[in-house]
Amino acid sequence: MTLPEKEGLGTEQSGLPASSGPRIDPRLLEILVCPLTKTTLEYDPTRQELISRSARLAYPIRDGIPIMLPEEARALPD
């Protein structure tokens, strides 16, 4: 017995492969700031991180939720 194929399986509504991870809401990105420096963040969709250039940290996004804890952030190389 075979199951019917579902259209769009493995892709998001944006047409990007599902492996690129969930997209972050642009409105959320407008209000989020680095908890240490209070500066704006840049979204890196490839690594699923929010980048704080001033703190030199990358905050992970897990299951579409930004983890804004400095102890969870990855230090950016110089």
Backbone hydrogen bonds, N-H to C=O, Kabsch-Sander energy under -0.5 kcal/mol:
donor,donor_aa,acceptor,acceptor_aa,energy
9,L,6,K,-1.4
11,T,8,G,-2.1
12,E,16,L,-2.2
15,G,12,E,-1.9
18,A,10,G,-2.9
20,S,17,P,-1.9
21,G,18,A,-1.8
28,L,25,D,-0.7
29,L,25,D,-1.9
30,E,26,P,-1.5
31,I,27,R,-0.9
31,I,28,L,-0.7
32,L,28,L,-2.1
34,C,39,T,-2.6
38,K,34,C,-2.2
41,L,32,L,-0.5
42,E,51,I,-2.2
44,D,42,E,-0.5
44,D,49,E,-3.0
48,Q,44,D,-1.2
49,E,44,D,-1.6
50,L,59,Y,-2.8
51,I,42,E,-3.6
51,I,49,E,-0.5
52,S,57,L,-3.2
53,R,51,I,-0.7
56,R,52,S,-1.2
57,L,52,S,-1.7
58,A,74,R,-2.4
59,Y,50,L,-3.3
59,Y,57,L,-0.5
61,I,48,Q,-2.3
62,R,60,P,-0.5
62,R,65,I,-2.5
63,D,61,I,-0.5
65,I,62,R,-2.0
67,I,60,P,-3.0
68,M,66,P,-0.9
72,E,69,L,-1.9
73,A,69,L,-0.8
73,A,70,P,-0.8
74,R,58,A,-2.7
76,L,56,R,-2.9
